[in-house]
Amino acid sequence: MDRKYAIMGDIHANLEALNAVIEDARCREVTDFVCVGDVVGYNASPSECIGVIRELGCSTVRGNHDHYCSYDESLDDFQPLAASVIAWTRRQLTEDDVRWLHDLPYQRSYGGFTLVHSTLDVPERWGYVFDTLAAEANFSYQMTALCFHGHTHVPMIYEKQREINRIEPCKIKIGFGSKYFINVGSVGQPRDNDPRSTYVTYSVKTKELEFVRVPYDIETAMDKNIKAGLPERLALRLSQGR
């Protein structure tokens, strides 16, 4: 049987978006779900999203929000908006939720590829990759042909052959002898001016990788944020995709 993966990331406690992505993936006959981190943060359903991910048996790595919501560390260096939501999220999680987040690894190999939230060189520093120069440092540590990541909420493909090329999100065939560092975009808080959720499918048999956009019930997600007392700006950005 062909193993077909759904690779998700930056769910950020958006239950409506997560459920829509899972439903879409199942329609595409996905066999396995994996996650590149940040299950929680920014939105109103952190514990519910953890429950869904765990029920899926979803292999998951630690994101920066997962880390700070499960460790009682100072938020003084955080941007105030993010810090306020992390503090709110900490109050919503059960002890079991916190333990699960706390135990997530920074990176892991799964199904012949690698998962990391930020970068492979120093994943605990939560570095951002927006260009080929930043991607270059990652390739020095990448031992598999494919590495999936998130963190920027902006989908992108970086391919290394003799040099590093940046490829816009699309459907591609994985080439022999190349390495790929792939940002899967965001399920729960897209930031590329498209409010639809984004995730990636990958077929082991055909070596095909596809970026998928999924509409979801944004109005309900926004309403839940506002009713939870989260900053209104977080609700508004869902409809704007930024």
Secondary structure, DSSP 8 states (H G I E B T S, - for coil): ---EEEEE---TT-HHHHHHHHHHHHHTT--EEEE-S--SSSSS-HHHHHHHHHHHT-EE---HHHHHHHS----TTS-HHHHHHHHHHHHH--HHHHHHHHT--SEEEETTEEEESS-SSSGGG-----SHHHHHHHHTT--SSEEEE-SSS--EEEEESSSEEEE-S-EEE--TT-EEEEE---SSS--SS--SEEEEEEETTT-EEEEEEE---HHHHHHHHHHTT--HHHHHHHHHT-
